[in-house]
Amino acid sequence: MHILQRRFFLVLMIFVLSFPALAMADPPSLVGRLNLAEGVVSIRPGSLDEWAPAALNYPLTAGDHLWADESGRAELHVGSTAVRLDAGTEISFLNLDDQTVQVGVSQGQLNVRLRRLDPGDAFEIDTPNSVITLLEPGSYSLSIQGEDSSSLTVWSGQAQVTAAGNDFTVPAGQVATVSGSGSVAWYLQPASGPDAWDAWCSSRDAREEQLASVRYVPREMIGMEDLDANGSWSVMAGYGPVWSPARVAPGWAPYRFGRWAWVAPWGWTWIDDAPWGFAPFHYGRWAFVNARWVWIPGDLVERPVYAPALVVFIGGEPGDSSAEGIGWFPLGPREVYMPPYGASTTYVQRINVTTVNISVQNVESMDARHGTYVNRGVPSAVTVVPRQSFAQGRPAGGGGFSFTPDQVRRAPIMGMGATIPPQRESIIGQPSGARNPARQLPPQVAGRSVFGRIVPAPAPAPFMFRSDPLPPATVYQRPPQQPQRQPAPIVQHPQQPQAVRQDQGRGEAQSLLNALKLKTLPDVQKRLESARKMPGVKLDYAAFSRRLDASRSAIAAAERALSSGKSDAALQQAQAAQRQLADLDSQISEAMKPSSGGDSGDQGQGNPPGQRQGDAPGNKR
């Protein structure tokens, strides 16, 4: 018994160390959902270095990239916000959490229909030569022609553009054009009539304005936009509003026609094949009533919490014939979902609040493996696949494997997370042998960096193959909490001219500030990050970070002085910041001498991991 306990503890520790995001903080309640892909559209998850054909309903999160080829077009939703990519467009999610959406756009045309922006929330679009902050709900179109040319059309709403350390507001009905990279010029002019791309985006917006489903589910529920066209609503005694799919295949059951993918930080995630297959599989519960399946979204809340899959897993132990496969069935009405990943008690309450209210004491004492689940007894509810097929992301429907009714009754409940370790093929959700070759991002676009004000989320760790089984979800344990990061404040300018152009003769102060923000500051930041990661380097990272922040503040103060017409004071402050950064860089280099050469790859790249408010861009994606 002691040996088994030690083995379980060892596996648990490996899991925690290998997947710290799963164990240390609540995952975001928000993801992006690819709901439309026309032509060739490719995806590169943040934990992989390869592109693959994009799959509908794949959840997108921080670190993920999407590319619509010259023949492609795509639409995705983040809550109620629609983001559309025209042909030849590449985007990446630099941040995606409950408060911040930060999108990098290196090439192409992007349309954003922002329906909601709460106080404290931020929606930022980073480009190769400017930063765009959306200030109000509205409709926005962005065009990136290369590294030194971008334009933003504000059809409705209001945005702020930052370029070369200067901010200006773009009101509704105006187009802001920014040209250049190091030395830039920008101006405003009235928007002309919409082109074919804008008209297509407008038609998509009009479709969403007429949705009847908003009477039953909130707009912030991702995937609700496809319910109207693919099913019908009714009110059922004991359940309230329920939704039924209009057309399903013979033998259909929830969570049967689709596949499993490993999506960090949640782990095993259901990717449904149906065009409507997102909201009913990541929110609410399913019930088998009058010989048909109905989806119960539950009580209305403003922002429901996304779940990777609301199912219960079953499987046998070694020696049992059911151990060859893994099975699952949907959670039923009023059944509690216990996340198999690390989360706080507050998170568990929020993810269940539409279905059932639970107390902190109940959360901490629950064991998902010992519950009673109504759908376990429904003959058509259980789907079973071979374990290898599960791990490789093969289609679950028609998997050629089944449990007998007796095996279903005897198979132990594994909890709400599968214990099968992921493979590299698990990330995309289909085996590599079954993939069509994905269109690669053109080299000239792949190497582009973008400017940003908000610090991007840490890059996802590269995926590493695991051979040991993941521990089952047993009794809920409360992980340490991390404070939520607040988005960087936006500096507002009460008065802006109708046309803003950079004075080409700004002089020495402006040139020095540009050099500090575009080159010196990013290089010192990268050198500090390299030193932090090098073994044997003794360096007070916190102290050096504070000094780096002080230099940022000095640069921001110089910019404010310059914008007020105080060129001499701005030059003095910029020179002081230059001396601070030079001294800081020298001390970092001195600390790195025992491991000389370790940061040679950082020199001269000019692509730092991110900047805070007031910094010139350079967020390398």
Secondary structure by P-SEA (a helix, b strand, c coil): caaaaaaaaaaaaaaaaacccccccccccbbbbbcccccbbbbbcccccccccccccccccccbbbbbccccccccccccbbbbbccbbbbbcccccccbbbbbbcbbbbbbbcccccccbbbbbbcccbbbbbccbbbbbbbbccccbbbbbcccccbbbbcccbbbbbcccbbbbbccccccccbbbbbccccaaaaaaaaaaaaaaaccccccccccccccccccccccccccccccbbbbbcccccccccccccbbbbcccccbbbbbcccccccccccccccccccbbbbbbcccccbbbbbcccbbbbbbccccccccbbbbbbbcccbbbbbcccccaaaaaaaacccccccaaaaaaccccccccccccccccbbbbcaaaaaaccccccccccccaaaaaacccccccccccccccccccccccccccccccccccccbbbbbccccccccccbbbbccccccccccccccccccccccbbbbbccccccccccccccaaaaaaaaaaacaaaaaaaaaaaaaaccccccaaaaaaaaaaaaaaaaaaaaaaaaacaaaaaaaaaaaaaaaaaaaaaaaaaaaccccccccccccccccccccccccccccc
